[in-house]
Amino acid sequence: MPRVVFLGTSAFGADALRRLTGEPELDIVAVVTQPDRPSGRGQRPGSPPVADAARELGLRLVQTDRASTEPVDADVGAVVAFGQMVRPPLLGAYALYNLHPSLLPRWRGAAPVERALMAGDTKTGVCVIDLTAELDAGPIHGCARFEVGPDDDAGWVRARALELGVPLLAEALRGRTHGEEQPAEGVTYAHKIESRDRRIDWAGNAVDAANLTRALSPHIGARCELDGEPVTVWRARAGPGGGEPGAIAPPLQVACGEGVLEVLELQPAGRRRMAVADYLRGLRRAPERAA
């Protein structure tokens, strides 16, 4: 039975770890993740989701920012949303298999789920690859494809990727797969989501605005202002219509450069996430303009 070290940090990594512990013929001997870091408004030290999952599962936990220079003794490694560059001596100490939620070579990089949805992709998937020095470019050991509907958000895509991808990862860790080189054509990069990427562009296409909203839900959300007040938009849909970009019609339909975005769920600053009807009930007058 292979001795497996799991390297991950994010909530996606934590969910992968939980699923992987249910796979037979694997012995997870250690979990490696990032150190606790300040988070939230109070900047109190917070554990990475993978650290919380490892404690919950009773697994040996190693928190370090020097994972590459201090490899854990193991036969093979699983890397899922780790957030550290993996270099020698860890890279080369044993086989490392990375679970990546896209149809490689499309959307290599930090934010494959978000970039796929922002681009309006109707098909995506999950791949298990050899971790190599070149970013997300290793040979593919397993791949699963699935359809993406117009209402599917990033949370749904990640859940589906884990459902299909973790069994593929387990097979690679057991040594039952062989890698095939990625195609040279079709490479795209999923750059990290920056603050500016979260802003809704009312001068653009309503379909693009709807895609942005579902790409950033349920984890960080899209941003805008309604009558000057900042809000996070969690759910919206595009429809036909027109008007001056940013103008609002009841109940909360915002004109875009092309089409109209109907906001369905949002969160005012400092308040909870809520349906538009609840938001409007708490106002003296409905907002008239989005920016």
C-alpha positions as CSV (number, residue, x, y, z in Angstrom):
1,M,0.0,0.0,0.0
2,P,1.6,3.3,-1.1
3,R,2.5,5.8,1.7
4,V,0.9,9.1,0.5
5,V,1.8,12.7,1.4
6,F,-1.0,15.1,0.6
7,L,-0.1,18.8,-0.1
8,G,-2.9,21.4,-0.3
9,T,-4.2,24.5,1.3
10,S,-7.5,25.8,0.1
11,A,-11.1,24.6,0.7
12,F,-10.9,22.8,-2.6
13,G,-7.8,21.0,-1.3
14,A,-9.6,20.2,2.0
15,D,-12.6,18.6,0.2
16,A,-10.2,16.6,-2.0
17,L,-8.4,15.3,1.1
18,R,-11.7,14.3,2.8
19,R,-12.7,12.3,-0.4
20,L,-9.2,10.8,-0.8
21,T,-9.3,9.3,2.7
22,G,-12.3,7.3,1.6
23,E,-10.3,5.7,-1.2
24,P,-9.0,2.1,-0.5
25,E,-5.4,1.0,-0.8
26,L,-3.9,4.3,0.2
27,D,-2.1,5.2,3.4
28,I,-2.0,9.0,3.9
29,V,1.0,9.3,6.2
30,A,1.1,13.1,6.3
31,V,-0.6,16.3,5.2
32,V,1.5,19.3,4.3
33,T,0.0,22.8,4.2
34,Q,0.8,26.5,4.7
35,P,1.4,28.0,8.1
36,D,-1.5,29.8,9.9
37,R,-1.8,33.4,8.7
38,P,-3.8,36.5,9.7
39,S,-7.2,36.7,8.2
40,G,-10.5,38.5,8.4
41,R,-11.2,42.0,9.8
42,G,-9.4,41.4,13.1
43,Q,-6.4,39.8,11.3
44,R,-6.4,36.9,13.7
45,P,-4.3,33.9,12.8
46,G,-6.4,31.4,10.9
47,S,-5.7,27.8,9.8
48,P,-5.8,26.9,6.2
49,P,-8.8,24.7,5.3
50,V,-6.6,21.7,4.7
51,A,-5.1,22.0,8.2
52,D,-8.6,22.0,9.7
53,A,-9.5,18.9,7.6
54,A,-6.3,17.1,8.6
55,R,-7.1,17.6,12.3
56,E,-10.6,16.5,11.8
57,L,-9.4,13.3,10.1
58,G,-6.7,12.6,12.7
59,L,-3.9,12.8,10.1
60,R,-0.3,13.9,10.8
61,L,-0.1,17.6,10.0
62,V,2.9,19.6,8.8
63,Q,2.6,23.3,8.4
64,T,5.5,24.9,6.7
65,D,6.5,27.5,4.0
66,R,9.5,25.4,3.1
67,A,7.8,22.2,1.8
68,S,10.2,21.9,-1.1
69,T,13.3,22.0,1.0
70,E,12.0,19.6,3.7
71,P,10.3,16.7,1.9
72,V,8.1,14.4,4.0
73,D,9.1,10.7,3.9
74,A,6.6,9.1,1.6
75,D,6.3,6.9,-1.5
76,V,4.1,9.3,-3.6
77,G,2.5,12.7,-3.3
78,A,-0.9,14.2,-4.1
79,V,-0.9,18.0,-4.8
80,V,-4.2,19.8,-4.8
81,A,-4.5,23.7,-4.7
82,F,-1.3,23.9,-2.6
83,G,-0.3,27.5,-3.3
84,Q,3.5,26.9,-3.0
85,M,5.9,26.5,-5.9
86,V,7.2,22.9,-5.7
87,R,10.9,22.7,-6.4
88,P,13.8,20.2,-5.8
89,P,14.5,18.3,-3.6
90,L,10.7,17.7,-3.1
91,L,10.3,17.8,-6.9
92,G,12.1,14.5,-7.8
93,A,11.9,12.9,-4.4
94,Y,9.0,10.8,-5.5
95,A,6.1,11.0,-8.0
96,L,3.8,13.9,-7.4
97,Y,0.3,13.9,-9.0
98,N,-1.7,17.1,-9.3
99,L,-5.5,17.4,-9.5
100,H,-6.3,20.3,-11.7
101,P,-9.9,21.4,-12.4
102,S,-9.8,22.1,-16.2
103,L,-9.4,20.3,-19.5
104,L,-5.7,20.8,-19.9
105,P,-3.9,22.3,-21.7
106,R,-6.8,24.8,-21.5
107,W,-6.7,27.0,-18.3
108,R,-3.3,26.2,-16.8
109,G,-2.7,28.4,-13.8
110,A,-4.1,29.6,-10.6
111,A,-7.8,30.2,-11.3
112,P,-9.0,27.6,-13.9
113,V,-12.6,27.3,-12.7
114,E,-13.2,31.1,-12.6
115,R,-11.6,31.7,-15.9
116,A,-13.5,29.0,-17.6
117,L,-16.8,30.3,-16.4
118,M,-15.9,33.9,-17.2
119,A,-15.1,32.8,-20.7
120,G,-18.5,31.2,-21.0
121,D,-17.1,27.7,-21.5
122,T,-19.9,25.1,-21.8
123,K,-17.6,22.1,-21.2
124,T,-14.9,21.8,-18.7
125,G,-13.3,18.9,-16.7
126,V,-10.6,17.7,-14.4
127,C,-7.2,16.3,-15.0
128,V,-4.6,14.4,-13.0
129,I,-1.1,15.2,-14.1
130,D,2.5,14.7,-13.2
131,L,3.7,17.7,-11.3
132,T,6.6,19.1,-13.3
133,A,8.7,22.3,-13.2
134,E,6.6,23.9,-15.9
135,L,3.3,25.2,-14.7
136,D,0.5,22.6,-15.1
137,A,2.3,21.1,-18.1
138,G,2.9,17.6,-17.0
139,P,1.7,14.4,-18.7
140,I,-2.0,13.6,-18.1
141,H,-2.7,10.4,-16.1
142,G,-6.5,10.8,-16.2
143,C,-9.2,13.2,-17.4
144,A,-12.9,13.5,-17.0
145,R,-15.1,15.9,-19.0
146,F,-18.5,17.4,-18.1
147,E,-21.0,19.9,-19.3
148,V,-21.5,23.3,-17.7
149,G,-25.0,24.8,-17.7
150,P,-25.7,28.6,-17.8
151,D,-26.7,28.6,-14.1
152,D,-23.8,26.5,-12.8
153,D,-21.4,28.4,-10.6
154,A,-17.9,27.9,-9.4
155,G,-19.0,25.9,-6.4
156,W,-20.9,23.5,-8.6
157,V,-18.0,23.1,-11.0
158,R,-15.5,22.4,-8.1
159,A,-17.8,19.8,-6.6
160,R,-18.2,18.0,-9.9
161,A,-14.5,18.2,-10.5
162,L,-13.8,16.5,-7.1
163,E,-16.5,13.9,-7.6
164,L,-14.9,12.8,-10.9
165,G,-11.3,13.7,-10.2
166,V,-10.5,12.2,-6.9
167,P,-11.0,8.6,-8.1
168,L,-8.6,9.4,-11.0
169,L,-6.1,10.8,-8.5
170,A,-6.3,7.7,-6.4
171,E,-5.6,5.5,-9.3
172,A,-2.5,7.5,-10.1
173,L,-1.3,7.3,-6.5
174,R,-1.7,3.5,-6.6
175,G,0.6,3.4,-9.6
176,R,-2.0,2.1,-12.0
177,T,-1.8,4.8,-14.7
178,H,0.6,6.1,-17.3
179,G,1.0,9.6,-18.5
180,E,0.3,11.0,-21.9
181,E,1.9,14.3,-23.0
182,Q,-0.4,17.3,-23.2
183,P,-1.3,18.6,-26.7
184,A,1.0,21.5,-27.8
185,E,-2.0,23.4,-29.1
186,G,-4.8,25.0,-27.1
187,V,-2.8,26.2,-24.2
188,T,-4.4,29.1,-22.2
189,Y,-3.6,30.5,-18.8
190,A,-5.9,31.1,-15.9
191,H,-4.3,34.1,-14.2
192,K,-5.0,34.7,-10.6
193,I,-8.2,36.7,-9.9
194,E,-7.3,40.3,-8.9
195,S,-9.5,42.9,-7.3
196,R,-10.1,44.6,-10.6
197,D,-11.4,41.3,-12.1
198,R,-14.3,41.3,-9.7
199,R,-15.9,44.5,-11.0
200,I,-19.0,44.3,-13.1
201,D,-18.6,46.3,-16.3
202,W,-22.1,47.7,-17.0
203,A,-20.9,49.1,-20.4
204,G,-20.2,45.5,-21.5
205,N,-22.4,42.5,-22.3
206,A,-25.0,41.3,-19.8
207,V,-24.0,37.7,-20.6
208,D,-20.4,38.5,-19.6
209,A,-21.6,40.1,-16.4
210,A,-23.7,37.0,-15.6
211,N,-20.7,34.7,-16.3
212,L,-18.5,36.8,-14.0
213,T,-21.1,36.6,-11.2
214,R,-21.3,32.8,-11.3
215,A,-17.5,32.5,-11.8
216,L,-17.0,34.2,-8.4
217,S,-19.8,32.5,-6.5
218,P,-20.0,31.3,-3.8
219,H,-16.4,32.2,-2.7
220,I,-15.6,35.9,-3.3
221,G,-18.4,37.4,-5.4
222,A,-18.7,40.1,-8.1
223,R,-18.7,43.8,-7.1
224,C,-20.5,47.0,-8.0
225,E,-22.2,50.0,-6.4
226,L,-25.9,50.7,-6.2
227,D,-26.6,54.4,-5.8
228,G,-23.0,54.7,-4.5
229,E,-23.3,51.9,-1.9
230,P,-21.0,48.9,-2.4
231,V,-22.6,45.5,-2.8
232,T,-21.4,42.0,-3.7
233,V,-23.5,40.2,-6.3
234,W,-23.8,36.5,-5.8
235,R,-26.4,35.5,-8.3
236,A,-27.7,37.1,-11.5
237,R,-29.0,36.3,-15.0
238,A,-28.7,37.9,-18.3
239,G,-31.7,38.8,-20.5
240,P,-32.7,40.9,-23.4
241,G,-33.4,44.6,-23.1
242,G,-31.7,47.9,-23.3
243,G,-31.2,51.3,-21.8
244,E,-28.4,53.5,-20.6
245,P,-25.7,51.3,-19.1
246,G,-26.1,51.3,-15.3
247,A,-29.7,52.4,-15.3
248,I,-31.9,50.3,-13.0
249,A,-35.5,49.1,-13.7
250,P,-37.6,47.3,-11.1
251,P,-37.1,45.0,-9.4
252,L,-33.3,45.2,-9.9
253,Q,-32.6,44.9,-13.6
254,V,-29.5,46.8,-14.7
255,A,-29.0,47.9,-18.3
256,C,-25.7,46.9,-19.8
257,G,-24.0,47.9,-23.0
258,E,-25.8,44.9,-24.5
259,G,-28.7,43.3,-22.7
260,V,-29.9,43.5,-19.1
261,L,-28.6,41.9,-16.0
262,E,-31.2,40.9,-13.5
263,V,-29.7,40.7,-10.0
264,L,-31.2,37.9,-8.0
265,E,-29.0,37.7,-4.8
266,L,-26.6,40.2,-3.3
267,Q,-24.9,41.3,-0.1
268,P,-24.7,44.9,1.0
269,A,-21.4,45.8,2.8
270,G,-21.5,44.7,6.4
271,R,-24.6,42.6,6.0
272,R,-25.6,39.1,5.2
273,R,-26.2,37.6,1.7
274,M,-29.9,38.0,0.7
275,A,-32.4,37.7,-2.0
276,V,-33.2,40.9,-3.9
277,A,-36.7,41.1,-2.5
278,D,-35.3,41.1,1.1
279,Y,-32.8,43.8,0.1
280,L,-35.4,46.0,-1.4
281,R,-37.7,45.7,1.6
282,G,-35.0,47.2,3.7
283,L,-34.6,50.4,1.6
284,R,-36.5,53.6,1.7
285,R,-36.4,53.7,-2.1
286,A,-35.2,51.3,-4.7
287,P,-31.7,52.1,-6.2
288,E,-31.7,53.9,-9.5
289,R,-28.2,53.5,-10.8
290,A,-25.4,50.9,-10.7
291,A,-21.7,51.7,-11.1
